[in-house]
């Protein structure tokens, strides 16, 4: 039997692995849509917006509490498991868990005390104080969930990694339904805090059993200061991506009403349906890019990038066209009031589609030695996004936020595409009619050793 050519094997591998990742991701998105539907239909866009603002503040503070240890833990756990170093695995886990337990409790206390200041002087909505205080109680369990999800990811257990994203909104929707029909006052923020505590306990117990750490002998801890020094750069990168994804909600919350936050966040999450395909493909792109690049097989790399981006185009084009043609119809599922965000949905859909047709360009840069250059591009995109939000949201409302998000997304992808072509000679954007790799002109210096 003849062996398959590398290009065909690569594409079959991509389809298989990304298909699995997409299935898991789709499950998480369905439960998120179910939660949004439940809150929007039963409680209205204002309550949905209040929850979104509270959750956004929680995520911002959780980045500080984690200090990049979640991303570092992925790498350390993977290395320890490959080496069969159970003692090293337990040591890095215990040290990371101890640091984040302390930092999350301290920051939760700070958030609780600062809640009136945030509500009154940042968002000019003093009634948000109690919601911020309630969400502060969810900070320690949320941080531990995130840390343990990272540990599962480092072990290549994608179910353990993504489970909390599926379970928490599902539990929260269940609590809201019970509250609605029983007459017991239970807000989405209260439901979220309760859900995170339940899921955090489940994660700790499951990880200890899965990793084999339960009952294993004690080991010396890793030096905390050294660990934090290694993880802090990862926190900075995470903070930048948080700004790119969530600054819209914060600025809308500052200048507009909670209902508008709810309208916009719903449009944002619906528009992310196409981005889910990209995230599924991205889940397995990094090791593949790194492996092919390490072999200096530039022809195979060009073909792989071309094929993966072509898949992204044809997988996301139907979703994008549906969002562009029927925004009011799609939004009406969540309530007739949500049609006001139809244009925002269209604008966001264009940004996500551009993100998809440029492929996994950021991962390609990072896996070929250009991570510092990519970080500069992302920082500049974040500055553009923040500036445009503060400029446009007071004038245009949620449509201004959509324009800001789309503009920064197009900027960082376009600049990255140009950089990849100049340095690697690879065209990482795909549109129908574009020629296959090998027929295009080589660009840039196309060197084989990229130290960045």
C-alpha positions, 0 to 999 in steps of 0.5 A: 500500500502506497503511503499518503503524501505529506500534504494529504496526511497533514490535511487529514490530521488537521480535519480530524483533530480540529473536528474533535476540538470544534465539537468540544468548543461547540458544546461550550458555546451552546451552553453559553447561548442557552444561558444568554437566552435564559437571562434575556428572555426571563430577566431582560437585557439590563440584567444580562448587561449587569452580569456581563459587566460583573463577569468582565471585572472578575476576569480582569482581576483573575488575570492579576491573581493568576500572574500567568501561572496558568499558562506556565503550568500548561508547559510545566505539566506537559514537560513533567508528564513526558519525562515521567517526573511525578515529583516535579509535577506535584511540586509545580502544581502545589506551588502554583496552587498555593500562590494563586490561593493567596493572591486570589483571596487578597484580590477578592477582599480588595475587590469587595472593598473597592466595589463602591468606588468602581460602581460609583466613580468608574461606571457611574452606576452605584447600584452595581456595588452589590453585584461587584461584591457578590462576584468578588466571592467567586474570584478564588474558586474561578482562579482555581478552576482556571488553574486546574483547567490549565493543568488538564490542558498540559496533560492533553486532556481537552475534556478536562480543559474545556469542561468548566466552560460548559458546566458553569453557564449550564448550572447558572441557567438552571439556577435562574430557571429554578429561581424564576419558577420558585419565586426565590430571588436569585440573580445571574451573579449569585448563580455564577458564584454558586456554580464556580464554587461547585465546579472548583471543588469538582476540579480539585478532586478530579485533578488529584485523582487524574494526575495520581497526586492523591496520596503521593508523598510530599515533595519540596516546593518550587522556589516561588519568586523564580516561578513568578518571574517566569510566569509574569511575561505570560500574564502580560500577554494574557492581559493584552488579549483580555483588553482586545476581547473585553475592553468593549464591554467595559467602555460601554459600561462606563458611557452607556446603560447596562442594557446596551452592554447586554445587547452588545455582548449578545451580538459579540458572542453570536458573531464568535460562532465563526471564530469557534472554527478558528479556535478549534483549528488553532488548538492543534496548529502550534505543535504542527507549525513548530514541528514542520518549521524545525525540519526546515521543510518550507514547502510543506509549511507553505502547503499546510498554511494554505490548506488550513486557511482554505478550510477556515474560509469555506467553513466560516463563509456560510456562517458569516453570510448568515450573520450578514443577511439575517442579523435581526432574525438571529437576534430575535431569538433572544428577544425583540429588543435585541434587534437594536444590535443588528448592525453591531452583529454585522460589523463584528461578523466582518471582523471575525471573518477577516480573522479566519481568512488570515488563518492562524497567523499569530501562532505561525509567527510565534512558532517560527521565532517571531513571538516578540514581533507578534507581541508588538503587533498585538500591543499596538492593536490593543492601543488602537482598540482602546483609543477607538472605543473611548472615541467612538462609544460615547458618539455611536454607542454599541456600533462604535464598540463594534467598529473599534473591535473590528478595526483592531482585529483587521489591523493586527491580522493584516500586519501579521500577514504582511510580516509573515510574507516578508519573513517567511515567504508564505501567503497566509491569507486565503480567498477563492481564486488564489494560487497554490503555494509554489506558484506564488513569488517568494517574499522576504528574506525567507531565512531558516533560522528565526531567533526573533 
